[in-house]
Amino acid sequence: MPVVIVDALGTLIYWNEPAESLLGLRFDETGEIPAEQWRAQFAVTDGDRCLIPQEEWPLIIALTRQQPVSRKIWVGMPNGSWRHVEWTSVPFIAQGGEFLGVQSVFWEA
């Protein structure tokens, strides 16, 4: 299952091999990607193919509101292709309440 992890600042700090094939990016080639950089590389639309503002992307909702979210979306990849995915993002919150980041899983819709 494709998995991506961002830290509390939104830096993309990890994604696994299944995510590489969907995202078109290899972790061992790019390493961590700052939030402003990865956010500029992707486009997200709803089922009617209308752009979704970044603050409403599942990963961003989990990051900024620290709440889990799941949504079916279209994601425009850096290589120009589009993928229809079910995207679920869950915040990581430490035992003491410290917000650590977000884990997202996604799969082809």
C-alpha positions as CSV (number, residue, x, y, z in Angstrom):
1,M,0.0,0.0,0.0
2,P,1.4,3.5,-0.9
3,V,2.4,5.5,2.2
4,V,3.8,9.0,2.6
5,I,4.8,10.7,5.8
6,V,5.3,14.4,6.5
7,D,6.7,15.9,9.6
8,A,5.0,18.6,11.7
9,L,6.3,21.3,9.4
10,G,4.9,19.6,6.3
11,T,8.3,18.4,5.0
12,L,7.8,15.2,3.0
13,I,10.2,13.0,4.9
14,Y,9.3,9.5,3.6
15,W,7.4,7.5,1.0
16,N,7.6,3.8,0.3
17,E,8.1,2.0,-3.0
18,P,4.4,1.5,-3.8
19,A,4.0,5.3,-3.4
20,E,7.0,5.9,-5.7
21,S,5.2,4.3,-8.6
22,L,2.0,6.4,-8.1
23,L,3.9,9.6,-7.4
24,G,6.5,9.2,-10.1
25,L,9.2,10.2,-7.6
26,R,11.8,7.9,-6.1
27,F,12.7,8.6,-2.5
28,D,16.3,7.5,-2.8
29,E,16.7,10.0,-5.7
30,T,15.0,13.0,-4.1
31,G,15.2,12.6,-0.4
32,E,13.1,14.8,1.8
33,I,11.1,17.5,0.0
34,P,10.1,20.8,1.8
35,A,6.3,21.5,2.0
36,E,6.4,24.5,-0.4
37,Q,8.2,22.4,-3.0
38,W,6.0,19.3,-3.0
39,R,2.8,21.4,-2.8
40,A,3.9,23.2,-6.0
41,Q,4.5,19.9,-7.8
42,F,0.9,18.5,-7.5
43,A,-2.6,19.5,-8.4
44,V,-5.7,18.1,-6.8
45,T,-9.2,18.0,-8.2
46,D,-12.5,16.6,-7.1
47,G,-14.7,14.1,-9.0
48,D,-15.9,16.9,-11.4
49,R,-12.2,17.8,-12.0
50,C,-12.6,21.1,-10.3
51,L,-9.4,22.3,-8.5
52,I,-9.4,21.8,-4.8
53,P,-7.7,24.6,-2.8
54,Q,-4.5,23.3,-1.1
55,E,-6.0,23.9,2.3
56,E,-8.7,21.3,1.5
57,W,-6.3,18.6,0.4
58,P,-6.6,15.6,2.7
59,L,-2.9,15.7,3.8
60,I,-3.1,19.4,4.4
61,I,-6.3,19.1,6.5
62,A,-4.6,16.5,8.7
63,L,-1.5,18.6,8.9
64,T,-3.2,22.0,9.8
65,R,-6.3,20.8,11.7
66,Q,-4.7,17.7,13.1
67,Q,-7.7,15.6,12.3
68,P,-8.0,12.4,10.2
69,V,-9.6,12.8,6.7
70,S,-10.4,10.5,3.8
71,R,-11.5,11.6,0.3
72,K,-11.6,10.4,-3.2
73,I,-9.6,12.8,-5.4
74,W,-7.7,13.2,-8.7
75,V,-4.1,14.0,-8.2
76,G,-2.0,15.6,-11.0
77,M,1.5,14.2,-10.8
78,P,4.8,16.0,-11.6
79,N,5.1,14.0,-14.8
80,G,1.8,15.3,-16.1
81,S,-0.3,12.2,-15.5
82,W,-3.5,12.1,-13.4
83,R,-4.4,9.4,-10.9
84,H,-7.8,8.8,-9.3
85,V,-7.2,7.8,-5.7
86,E,-8.8,7.3,-2.4
87,W,-6.6,9.3,0.0
88,T,-6.6,8.9,3.8
89,S,-4.5,11.1,6.1
90,V,-4.1,10.6,9.8
91,P,-2.2,12.9,12.2
92,F,0.6,11.5,14.4
93,I,0.2,12.7,17.9
94,A,2.6,11.6,20.6
95,Q,1.5,10.3,24.0
96,G,2.1,13.8,25.6
97,G,-0.1,15.4,22.9
98,E,2.8,16.7,20.8
99,F,1.9,16.8,17.1
100,L,4.6,14.9,15.1
101,G,3.2,15.0,11.5
102,V,0.9,13.0,9.2
103,Q,0.8,9.6,7.6
104,S,-1.1,9.2,4.4
105,V,-2.1,6.1,2.6
106,F,-3.7,6.1,-0.8
107,W,-4.8,3.6,-3.5
108,E,-6.2,3.8,-7.0
109,A,-10.0,4.5,-6.9
